[in-house]
Amino acid sequence: MKLLTLNFLTCARKTCKSTAAAFPLHPKEAELEQVEMELNPLFVKNMLPRLDWEAMKTLATELGLPNLPAETPVAEELANESGEPTQTLRDLHTLLMETAIASGKLVCGNCGHEYAVKEGIANFLLPSHMV
Ligand SMILES: [Zn+2]
């Protein structure tokens, strides 16, 4: 699953839905893979304002990836004067679109439940007593 996806996921338990601690989910024993994708500057640019940047920073740190800028990059940092994508934009593309968790676990910071990720797919089904 793409790291971008993690920015839109929270614990599936009802009791966790409204708690801040359930977001973002924390990767554990995560194995990363790089999946090459064509650069779509407009997509990255449009996605940025919708991201929870603090959650992205936490994720990058927890995965041992290079630190992200303190603030969400603004449009001027994404393209140079002739409209070419900047390194910042390319780095974001690599992080959000091309870096994926191949296997491991996603842990809820509130209830501690661990969701398994296998072959790039997270299983969010809960045992019936936890729903
Ligand atoms: Zn939870």
Backbone and ligand atoms as CSV (ligand in chain L), in Angstrom:
chain,resi,resn,atom,element,x,y,z
A,1,MET,N,N,0.833,-1.189,0.000
A,1,MET,CA,C,0.000,0.000,0.000
A,1,MET,C,C,0.879,1.254,0.000
A,2,LYS,N,N,0.467,2.209,-0.810
A,2,LYS,CA,C,1.231,3.457,-0.915
A,2,LYS,C,C,1.237,4.189,0.424
A,3,LEU,N,N,2.317,4.923,0.678
A,3,LEU,CA,C,2.354,5.716,1.906
A,3,LEU,C,C,1.262,6.772,1.892
A,4,LEU,N,N,0.911,7.241,0.701
A,4,LEU,CA,C,-0.179,8.218,0.583
A,4,LEU,C,C,-1.464,7.680,1.224
A,5,THR,N,N,-1.757,6.415,0.978
A,5,THR,CA,C,-2.983,5.798,1.496
A,5,THR,C,C,-3.052,5.889,3.020
A,6,LEU,N,N,-1.893,5.747,3.655
A,6,LEU,CA,C,-1.858,5.763,5.117
A,6,LEU,C,C,-2.328,7.085,5.707
A,7,ASN,N,N,-2.275,8.127,4.871
A,7,ASN,CA,C,-2.697,9.431,5.355
A,7,ASN,C,C,-4.221,9.532,5.450
A,8,PHE,N,N,-4.900,8.518,4.910
A,8,PHE,CA,C,-6.364,8.545,4.901
A,8,PHE,C,C,-6.966,7.372,5.661
A,9,LEU,N,N,-6.146,6.706,6.451
A,9,LEU,CA,C,-6.621,5.537,7.185
A,9,LEU,C,C,-6.570,5.771,8.681
A,10,THR,N,N,-7.570,5.219,9.349
A,10,THR,CA,C,-7.546,5.248,10.796
A,10,THR,C,C,-8.003,3.874,11.284
A,11,CYS,N,N,-7.915,3.654,12.578
A,11,CYS,CA,C,-8.318,2.358,13.139
A,11,CYS,C,C,-9.793,2.088,12.827
A,12,ALA,N,N,-10.117,0.839,12.548
A,12,ALA,CA,C,-11.480,0.479,12.145
A,12,ALA,C,C,-12.429,0.298,13.334
A,13,ARG,N,N,-11.886,0.268,14.542
A,13,ARG,CA,C,-12.761,0.062,15.709
A,13,ARG,C,C,-13.584,1.314,15.990
A,14,LYS,N,N,-14.848,1.090,16.299
A,14,LYS,CA,C,-15.745,2.217,16.554
A,14,LYS,C,C,-15.229,3.111,17.670
A,15,THR,N,N,-14.704,2.481,18.714
A,15,THR,CA,C,-14.248,3.240,19.881
A,15,THR,C,C,-13.020,4.095,19.561
A,16,CYS,N,N,-12.363,3.815,18.446
A,16,CYS,CA,C,-11.149,4.569,18.090
A,16,CYS,C,C,-11.443,5.692,17.101
A,17,LYS,N,N,-12.580,5.601,16.416
A,17,LYS,CA,C,-12.875,6.530,15.326
A,17,LYS,C,C,-12.722,7.989,15.721
A,18,SER,N,N,-13.130,8.326,16.940
A,18,SER,CA,C,-13.159,9.738,17.315
A,18,SER,C,C,-11.956,10.163,18.153
A,19,THR,N,N,-10.991,9.263,18.324
A,19,THR,CA,C,-9.837,9.634,19.139
A,19,THR,C,C,-8.638,10.002,18.257
A,20,ALA,N,N,-7.944,11.043,18.654
A,20,ALA,CA,C,-6.794,11.522,17.890
A,20,ALA,C,C,-5.670,10.485,17.871
A,21,ALA,N,N,-5.586,9.671,18.909
A,21,ALA,CA,C,-4.479,8.716,19.016
A,21,ALA,C,C,-4.570,7.598,17.975
A,22,ALA,N,N,-5.750,7.434,17.347
A,22,ALA,CA,C,-5.931,6.355,16.371
A,22,ALA,C,C,-5.421,6.745,14.982
A,23,PHE,N,N,-4.926,7.959,14.852
A,23,PHE,CA,C,-4.394,8.434,13.574
A,23,PHE,C,C,-3.108,9.190,13.808
A,24,PRO,N,N,-2.071,8.993,13.008
A,24,PRO,CA,C,-2.001,7.941,11.979
A,24,PRO,C,C,-1.695,6.580,12.599
A,25,LEU,N,N,-1.948,5.535,11.821
A,25,LEU,CA,C,-1.552,4.198,12.244
A,25,LEU,C,C,-0.031,4.108,12.148
A,26,HIS,N,N,0.548,3.330,13.041
A,26,HIS,CA,C,2.012,3.265,13.108
A,26,HIS,C,C,2.539,1.981,12.472
A,27,PRO,N,N,3.459,2.139,11.498
A,27,PRO,CA,C,4.019,0.939,10.870
A,27,PRO,C,C,4.912,0.179,11.844
A,28,LYS,N,N,4.872,-1.140,11.755
A,28,LYS,CA,C,5.714,-1.981,12.596
A,28,LYS,C,C,6.274,-3.099,11.729
A,29,GLU,N,N,7.558,-3.361,11.886
A,29,GLU,CA,C,8.228,-4.397,11.094
A,29,GLU,C,C,7.881,-4.262,9.621
A,30,ALA,N,N,7.822,-3.018,9.164
A,30,ALA,CA,C,7.380,-2.771,7.788
A,30,ALA,C,C,8.508,-3.011,6.793
A,31,GLU,N,N,8.176,-3.719,5.747
A,31,GLU,CA,C,9.100,-3.876,4.636
A,31,GLU,C,C,8.612,-2.997,3.497
A,32,LEU,N,N,9.493,-2.109,3.058
A,32,LEU,CA,C,9.083,-1.166,2.020
A,32,LEU,C,C,9.459,-1.680,0.645
A,33,GLU,N,N,8.708,-1.237,-0.342
A,33,GLU,CA,C,9.079,-1.509,-1.733
A,33,GLU,C,C,8.892,-0.237,-2.539
A,34,GLN,N,N,9.662,-0.127,-3.616
A,34,GLN,CA,C,9.532,1.013,-4.512
A,34,GLN,C,C,8.791,0.553,-5.763
A,35,VAL,N,N,7.727,1.243,-6.081
A,35,VAL,CA,C,6.945,0.917,-7.274
A,35,VAL,C,C,6.994,2.117,-8.199
A,36,GLU,N,N,7.670,1.953,-9.328
A,36,GLU,CA,C,7.853,3.105,-10.207
A,36,GLU,C,C,6.539,3.548,-10.823
A,37,MET,N,N,6.300,4.852,-10.764
A,37,MET,CA,C,5.085,5.414,-11.356
A,37,MET,C,C,5.436,6.676,-12.106
A,38,GLU,N,N,4.671,6.955,-13.141
A,38,GLU,CA,C,4.930,8.168,-13.906
A,38,GLU,C,C,4.619,9.397,-13.053
A,39,LEU,N,N,5.493,10.383,-13.150
A,39,LEU,CA,C,5.301,11.611,-12.376
A,39,LEU,C,C,4.090,12.385,-12.889
A,40,ASN,N,N,3.196,12.700,-11.974
A,40,ASN,CA,C,2.028,13.509,-12.320
A,40,ASN,C,C,2.044,14.747,-11.418
A,41,PRO,N,N,2.722,15.811,-11.881
A,41,PRO,CA,C,2.915,16.996,-11.030
A,41,PRO,C,C,1.607,17.573,-10.507
A,42,LEU,N,N,0.589,17.598,-11.346
A,42,LEU,CA,C,-0.679,18.195,-10.938
A,42,LEU,C,C,-1.324,17.394,-9.804
A,43,PHE,N,N,-1.232,16.085,-9.909
A,43,PHE,CA,C,-1.806,15.233,-8.869
A,43,PHE,C,C,-1.142,15.512,-7.517
A,44,VAL,N,N,0.194,15.557,-7.533
A,44,VAL,CA,C,0.925,15.803,-6.282
A,44,VAL,C,C,0.550,17.174,-5.722
A,45,LYS,N,N,0.511,18.147,-6.628
A,45,LYS,CA,C,0.191,19.516,-6.216
A,45,LYS,C,C,-1.205,19.600,-5.595
A,46,ASN,N,N,-2.169,18.909,-6.205
A,46,ASN,CA,C,-3.541,18.947,-5.697
A,46,ASN,C,C,-3.710,18.131,-4.425
A,47,MET,N,N,-2.867,17.127,-4.269
A,47,MET,CA,C,-2.974,16.254,-3.103
A,47,MET,C,C,-2.431,16.917,-1.840
A,48,LEU,N,N,-1.388,17.712,-2.022
A,48,LEU,CA,C,-0.696,18.288,-0.867
A,48,LEU,C,C,-1.605,18.986,0.160
A,49,PRO,N,N,-2.501,19.879,-0.291
A,49,PRO,CA,C,-3.325,20.582,0.700
A,49,PRO,C,C,-4.264,19.656,1.468
A,50,ARG,N,N,-4.497,18.454,0.941
A,50,ARG,CA,C,-5.422,17.526,1.607
A,50,ARG,C,C,-4.707,16.613,2.596
A,51,LEU,N,N,-3.388,16.669,2.563
A,51,LEU,CA,C,-2.630,15.779,3.434
A,51,LEU,C,C,-2.563,16.311,4.856
A,52,ASP,N,N,-2.552,15.389,5.791
A,52,ASP,CA,C,-2.217,15.734,7.165
A,52,ASP,C,C,-0.696,15.676,7.235
A,53,TRP,N,N,-0.070,16.849,7.128
A,53,TRP,CA,C,1.394,16.891,6.987
A,53,TRP,C,C,2.094,16.353,8.232
A,54,GLU,N,N,1.531,16.641,9.406
A,54,GLU,CA,C,2.126,16.133,10.645
A,54,GLU,C,C,2.159,14.607,10.621
A,55,ALA,N,N,1.084,14.009,10.128
A,55,ALA,CA,C,1.006,12.550,10.053
A,55,ALA,C,C,2.030,12.005,9.060
A,56,MET,N,N,2.234,12.734,7.951
A,56,MET,CA,C,3.236,12.307,6.966
A,56,MET,C,C,4.633,12.364,7.585
A,57,LYS,N,N,4.897,13.396,8.359
A,57,LYS,CA,C,6.209,13.541,9.001
A,57,LYS,C,C,6.437,12.402,9.997
A,58,THR,N,N,5.401,12.103,10.770
A,58,THR,CA,C,5.497,11.010,11.740
A,58,THR,C,C,5.798,9.704,11.023
A,59,LEU,N,N,5.090,9.468,9.933
A,59,LEU,CA,C,5.253,8.233,9.171
A,59,LEU,C,C,6.678,8.112,8.624
A,60,ALA,N,N,7.173,9.209,8.035
A,60,ALA,CA,C,8.524,9.186,7.464
A,60,ALA,C,C,9.550,8.874,8.556
A,61,THR,N,N,9.383,9.494,9.712
A,61,THR,CA,C,10.308,9.261,10.828
A,61,THR,C,C,10.233,7.810,11.284
A,62,GLU,N,N,9.027,7.305,11.442
A,62,GLU,CA,C,8.865,5.942,11.954
A,62,GLU,C,C,9.389,4.889,10.977
A,63,LEU,N,N,9.394,5.246,9.698
A,63,LEU,CA,C,9.894,4.302,8.691
A,63,LEU,C,C,11.391,4.485,8.444
A,64,GLY,N,N,11.991,5.457,9.137
A,64,GLY,CA,C,13.414,5.693,8.964
A,64,GLY,C,C,13.754,6.359,7.644
A,65,LEU,N,N,12.775,7.050,7.061
A,65,LEU,CA,C,13.000,7.774,5.805
A,65,LEU,C,C,13.539,9.166,6.121
A,66,PRO,N,N,14.127,9.842,5.105
A,66,PRO,CA,C,14.625,11.199,5.355
A,66,PRO,C,C,13.517,12.099,5.900
A,67,ASN,N,N,13.888,13.015,6.785
A,67,ASN,CA,C,12.916,13.929,7.381
A,67,ASN,C,C,12.248,14.792,6.322
A,68,LEU,N,N,10.987,15.049,6.521
A,68,LEU,CA,C,10.254,15.929,5.612
A,68,LEU,C,C,10.405,17.371,6.073
A,69,PRO,N,N,10.162,18.323,5.156
A,69,PRO,CA,C,10.179,19.732,5.573
A,69,PRO,C,C,9.190,19.970,6.708
A,70,ALA,N,N,9.469,20.972,7.531
A,70,ALA,CA,C,8.628,21.240,8.704
A,70,ALA,C,C,7.188,21.576,8.310
A,71,GLU,N,N,7.058,22.302,7.198
A,71,GLU,CA,C,5.725,22.700,6.753
A,71,GLU,C,C,5.421,22.083,5.395
A,72,THR,N,N,4.132,21.946,5.073
A,72,THR,CA,C,3.737,21.468,3.759
A,72,THR,C,C,4.341,22.376,2.690
A,73,PRO,N,N,5.071,21.808,1.713
A,73,PRO,CA,C,5.619,22.665,0.654
A,73,PRO,C,C,4.497,23.400,-0.084
A,74,VAL,N,N,4.774,24.637,-0.460
A,74,VAL,CA,C,3.774,25.419,-1.177
A,74,VAL,C,C,4.031,25.309,-2.686
A,75,ALA,N,N,3.031,25.746,-3.466
A,75,ALA,CA,C,3.079,25.579,-4.924
A,75,ALA,C,C,4.381,26.097,-5.532
A,76,GLU,N,N,4.890,27.228,-5.022
A,76,GLU,CA,C,6.108,27.840,-5.584
A,76,GLU,C,C,7.329,26.926,-5.440
A,77,GLU,N,N,7.277,26.002,-4.479
A,77,GLU,CA,C,8.418,25.106,-4.272
A,77,GLU,C,C,8.336,23.868,-5.161
A,78,LEU,N,N,7.243,23.731,-5.891
A,78,LEU,CA,C,7.020,22.501,-6.647
A,78,LEU,C,C,7.377,22.608,-8.118
A,79,ALA,N,N,7.425,23.810,-8.626
A,79,ALA,CA,C,7.793,24.003,-10.029
A,79,ALA,C,C,8.707,25.215,-10.127
A,80,ASN,N,N,9.685,25.137,-11.033
A,80,ASN,CA,C,10.572,26.292,-11.210
A,80,ASN,C,C,9.924,27.313,-12.145
A,81,GLU,N,N,10.665,28.353,-12.474
A,81,GLU,CA,C,10.073,29.450,-13.237
A,81,GLU,C,C,9.553,29.024,-14.607
A,82,SER,N,N,10.204,28.020,-15.189
A,82,SER,CA,C,9.725,27.567,-16.497
A,82,SER,C,C,8.689,26.440,-16.375
A,83,GLY,N,N,8.213,26.217,-15.157
A,83,GLY,CA,C,7.145,25.244,-14.964
A,83,GLY,C,C,7.611,23.805,-14.831
A,84,GLU,N,N,8.938,23.613,-14.795
A,84,GLU,CA,C,9.462,22.245,-14.648
A,84,GLU,C,C,9.321,21.796,-13.189
A,85,PRO,N,N,9.016,20.527,-12.975
A,85,PRO,CA,C,8.918,20.019,-11.599
A,85,PRO,C,C,10.255,20.163,-10.868
A,86,THR,N,N,10.211,20.590,-9.628
A,86,THR,CA,C,11.427,20.738,-8.821
A,86,THR,C,C,11.776,19.408,-8.153
A,87,GLN,N,N,12.970,19.388,-7.551
A,87,GLN,CA,C,13.374,18.191,-6.809
A,87,GLN,C,C,12.406,17.917,-5.656
A,88,THR,N,N,11.904,18.981,-5.038
A,88,THR,CA,C,10.940,18.818,-3.940
A,88,THR,C,C,9.724,18.035,-4.423
A,89,LEU,N,N,9.225,18.410,-5.598
A,89,LEU,CA,C,8.061,17.711,-6.132
A,89,LEU,C,C,8.394,16.255,-6.457
A,90,ARG,N,N,9.578,16.051,-7.028
A,90,ARG,CA,C,9.984,14.672,-7.352
A,90,ARG,C,C,10.124,13.821,-6.086
A,91,ASP,N,N,10.683,14.428,-5.047
A,91,ASP,CA,C,10.832,13.705,-3.780
A,91,ASP,C,C,9.472,13.334,-3.193
A,92,LEU,N,N,8.525,14.264,-3.280
A,92,LEU,CA,C,7.184,13.992,-2.766
A,92,LEU,C,C,6.514,12.877,-3.552
A,93,HIS,N,N,6.700,12.917,-4.866
A,93,HIS,CA,C,6.154,11.864,-5.722
A,93,HIS,C,C,6.716,10.505,-5.298
A,94,THR,N,N,8.036,10.465,-5.094
A,94,THR,CA,C,8.678,9.215,-4.691
A,94,THR,C,C,8.117,8.731,-3.357
A,95,LEU,N,N,7.981,9.649,-2.419
A,95,LEU,CA,C,7.508,9.280,-1.092
A,95,LEU,C,C,6.043,8.831,-1.087
A,96,LEU,N,N,5.190,9.635,-1.710
A,96,LEU,CA,C,3.748,9.395,-1.608
A,96,LEU,C,C,3.246,8.316,-2.556
A,97,MET,N,N,3.791,8.323,-3.791
A,97,MET,CA,C,3.238,7.475,-4.835
A,97,MET,C,C,4.041,6.206,-5.084
A,98,GLU,N,N,5.365,6.289,-4.871
A,98,GLU,CA,C,6.212,5.166,-5.273
A,98,GLU,C,C,6.702,4.324,-4.103
A,99,THR,N,N,6.614,4.873,-2.896
A,99,THR,CA,C,7.051,4.105,-1.733
A,99,THR,C,C,5.832,3.417,-1.131
A,100,ALA,N,N,5.946,2.124,-0.942
A,100,ALA,CA,C,4.802,1.360,-0.462
A,100,ALA,C,C,5.245,0.390,0.622
A,101,ILE,N,N,4.313,0.054,1.491
A,101,ILE,CA,C,4.569,-0.982,2.490
A,101,ILE,C,C,4.172,-2.318,1.866
A,102,ALA,N,N,5.144,-3.183,1.698
A,102,ALA,CA,C,4.880,-4.484,1.075
A,102,ALA,C,C,4.321,-5.456,2.104
A,103,SER,N,N,4.915,-5.419,3.297
A,103,SER,CA,C,4.418,-6.301,4.352
A,103,SER,C,C,4.798,-5.717,5.701
A,104,GLY,N,N,4.117,-6.189,6.717
A,104,GLY,CA,C,4.364,-5.699,8.067
A,104,GLY,C,C,3.054,-5.528,8.803
A,105,LYS,N,N,3.027,-4.557,9.713
A,105,LYS,CA,C,1.824,-4.326,10.493
A,105,LYS,C,C,1.571,-2.840,10.608
A,106,LEU,N,N,0.304,-2.504,10.809
A,106,LEU,CA,C,-0.076,-1.125,11.117
A,106,LEU,C,C,-0.719,-1.162,12.498
A,107,VAL,N,N,-0.187,-0.366,13.403
A,107,VAL,CA,C,-0.628,-0.433,14.791
A,107,VAL,C,C,-1.420,0.817,15.158
A,108,CYS,N,N,-2.562,0.597,15.812
A,108,CYS,CA,C,-3.377,1.709,16.290
A,108,CYS,C,C,-2.749,2.258,17.570
A,109,GLY,N,N,-2.560,3.578,17.605
A,109,GLY,CA,C,-1.963,4.204,18.781
A,109,GLY,C,C,-2.925,4.307,19.948
A,110,ASN,N,N,-4.198,4.016,19.701
A,110,ASN,CA,C,-5.188,4.098,20.774
A,110,ASN,C,C,-5.442,2.733,21.407
A,111,CYS,N,N,-5.845,1.752,20.609
A,111,CYS,CA,C,-6.207,0.447,21.175
A,111,CYS,C,C,-5.085,-0.576,21.041
A,112,GLY,N,N,-4.067,-0.261,20.233
A,112,GLY,CA,C,-2.940,-1.191,20.107
A,112,GLY,C,C,-3.175,-2.324,19.127
A,113,HIS,N,N,-4.352,-2.323,18.475
A,113,HIS,CA,C,-4.615,-3.399,17.522
A,113,HIS,C,C,-3.632,-3.329,16.363
A,114,GLU,N,N,-3.182,-4.496,15.919
A,114,GLU,CA,C,-2.231,-4.561,14.815
A,114,GLU,C,C,-2.924,-5.121,13.575
A,115,TYR,N,N,-2.902,-4.329,12.516
A,115,TYR,CA,C,-3.466,-4.774,11.238
A,115,TYR,C,C,-2.337,-5.325,10.383
A,116,ALA,N,N,-2.524,-6.506,9.862
A,116,ALA,CA,C,-1.477,-7.122,9.052
A,116,ALA,C,C,-1.492,-6.565,7.636
A,117,VAL,N,N,-0.303,-6.362,7.093
A,117,VAL,CA,C,-0.161,-5.986,5.683
A,117,VAL,C,C,0.577,-7.129,5.002
A,118,LYS,N,N,-0.054,-7.687,3.981
A,118,LYS,CA,C,0.572,-8.776,3.235
A,118,LYS,C,C,0.472,-8.509,1.757
A,119,GLU,N,N,1.573,-8.690,1.067
A,119,GLU,CA,C,1.621,-8.444,-0.371
A,119,GLU,C,C,1.020,-7.090,-0.726
A,120,GLY,N,N,1.307,-6.116,0.135
A,120,GLY,CA,C,0.890,-4.747,-0.154
A,120,GLY,C,C,-0.540,-4.415,0.206
A,121,ILE,N,N,-1.257,-5.372,0.794
A,121,ILE,CA,C,-2.667,-5.131,1.118
A,121,ILE,C,C,-2.882,-5.264,2.623
A,122,ALA,N,N,-3.498,-4.224,3.203
A,122,ALA,CA,C,-3.783,-4.248,4.633
A,122,ALA,C,C,-5.146,-4.890,4.874
A,123,ASN,N,N,-5.201,-5.713,5.903
A,123,ASN,CA,C,-6.472,-6.349,6.259
A,123,ASN,C,C,-7.105,-5.594,7.420
A,124,PHE,N,N,-8.218,-4.901,7.118
A,124,PHE,CA,C,-8.873,-4.090,8.146
A,124,PHE,C,C,-10.094,-4.778,8.744
A,125,LEU,N,N,-10.247,-6.063,8.460
A,125,LEU,CA,C,-11.358,-6.793,9.067
A,125,LEU,C,C,-11.018,-7.058,10.523
A,126,LEU,N,N,-11.984,-6.785,11.390
A,126,LEU,CA,C,-11.766,-7.001,12.817
A,126,LEU,C,C,-12.459,-8.282,13.252
A,127,PRO,N,N,-11.901,-8.964,14.245
A,127,PRO,CA,C,-12.641,-10.078,14.821
A,127,PRO,C,C,-13.943,-9.531,15.418
A,128,SER,N,N,-15.012,-10.324,15.392
A,128,SER,CA,C,-16.345,-9.806,15.734
A,128,SER,C,C,-16.401,-9.158,17.120
A,129,HIS,N,N,-15.622,-9.654,18.087
A,129,HIS,CA,C,-15.710,-9.075,19.435
A,129,HIS,C,C,-15.090,-7.675,19.523
A,130,MET,N,N,-14.396,-7.273,18.456
A,130,MET,CA,C,-13.740,-5.965,18.488
A,130,MET,C,C,-14.450,-4.901,17.676
A,131,VAL,N,N,-15.447,-5.292,16.931
A,131,VAL,CA,C,-16.114,-4.324,16.039
A,131,VAL,C,C,-16.846,-3.256,16.850
L,1,ZN,ZN,ZN,-7.783,1.328,17.530
